[in-house]
Amino acid sequence: MSSNPIIAFYGGGVDGSGRTLTQILGWNDEMMEKVHDWVQWVFPNREVSRFNPEAPLMDDEAAEALSSPELRGRVLSAVSRFERFLHLNEERPHWVTRGNHNCLRITRLLKFMVEVGMRPDAEVMLKRLEEIYEANSHLVSTTTVRLWREAVGGEVTHG
């Protein structure tokens, strides 16, 4: 098993609380909402989390490993589970409220997707998030949307 904690976790190891990726992805939506220290392990990025500063940071080795065919299926399972949690098919998903912490989780997810070679998928998700924003602009800040766009790599044009 890899000495890199992110690679080890995605390879079947445990996070800082002793949970496996499979266990976390098996949680129901209520558990995913209630527990706050899992997202930094499942979707690591290069910035220290204010909410879980002990979580490992993405580095080049981890990004390459998570982009590899060996771990790609687990990455796709994690992204897919979080997309289901977000209910992106709804006009106003449960997290569309003023100041909802899931907006930060979404930014983390988008950064992660780009980091592991899923920019096209992140752009598709961003388009859907922009549609949700347009329908609910009184509940989602323009700063949040700017952070989402920056996470994907700037302004994305959809035509």
GIJOCOR-V865267 format. One record per pair of residues at least 12 apart in sequence whose ideal C-beta (glycine too) atoms are under 8 Angstrom apart, sorted by sequence separation. I is the first residue (numbers start at 1). J is the second residue. If there is no record, write none. Layout:
[[I & J] [I & J]]
//
This chain:
[[1 & 13] [9 & 21] [40 & 52] [44 & 56] [45 & 57] [46 & 58] [110 & 122] [113 & 125] [133 & 145] [39 & 52] [44 & 57] [45 & 58] [46 & 59] [24 & 38] [37 & 51] [41 & 55] [44 & 58] [36 & 51] [37 & 52] [40 & 55] [41 & 56] [110 & 125] [130 & 145] [36 & 52] [86 & 102] [109 & 125] [110 & 126] [129 & 145] [24 & 41] [25 & 42] [24 & 42] [37 & 55] [44 & 62] [130 & 148] [19 & 38] [129 & 148] [17 & 37] [21 & 41] [86 & 106] [16 & 37] [17 & 38] [21 & 42] [15 & 37] [126 & 148] [15 & 38] [82 & 105] [106 & 129] [126 & 149] [16 & 41] [15 & 41] [126 & 152] [82 & 109] [130 & 158] [122 & 151] [123 & 152] [127 & 156] [79 & 109] [122 & 152] [126 & 156] [127 & 158] [9 & 41] [119 & 152] [123 & 156] [79 & 113] [119 & 153] [6 & 41] [43 & 78] [16 & 52] [42 & 78] [96 & 132] [88 & 125] [103 & 140] [107 & 144] [114 & 151] [6 & 44] [16 & 54] [110 & 148] [114 & 152] [16 & 55] [43 & 82] [79 & 118] [93 & 132] [114 & 153] [15 & 55] [42 & 82] [88 & 128] [92 & 132] [96 & 136] [107 & 147] [111 & 151] [75 & 116] [88 & 129] [91 & 132] [98 & 139] [103 & 144] [107 & 148] [110 & 151] [79 & 121] [83 & 125] [97 & 139] [106 & 148] [110 & 152] [75 & 118] [92 & 135] [96 & 139] [88 & 132] [91 & 135] [92 & 136] [96 & 140] [103 & 147] [107 & 151] [9 & 56] [92 & 139] [66 & 115] [67 & 116] [6 & 56] [32 & 82] [66 & 116] [67 & 117] [5 & 56] [4 & 56] [6 & 58] [25 & 77] [33 & 85] [63 & 115] [6 & 59] [21 & 74] [25 & 78] [32 & 85] [63 & 116] [7 & 61] [58 & 112] [4 & 59] [7 & 62] [10 & 65] [6 & 62] [10 & 66] [21 & 77] [25 & 81] [29 & 85] [4 & 61] [21 & 78] [58 & 115] [4 & 62] [7 & 65] [6 & 65] [7 & 66] [6 & 66] [11 & 71] [4 & 65] [10 & 71] [43 & 105] [2 & 65] [45 & 108] [7 & 71] [10 & 74] [10 & 75] [36 & 101] [43 & 108] [46 & 111] [39 & 105] [43 & 109] [45 & 111] [45 & 112] [40 & 108] [43 & 111] [44 & 112] [33 & 102] [39 & 108] [43 & 112] [46 & 115] [39 & 109] [45 & 115]]
//
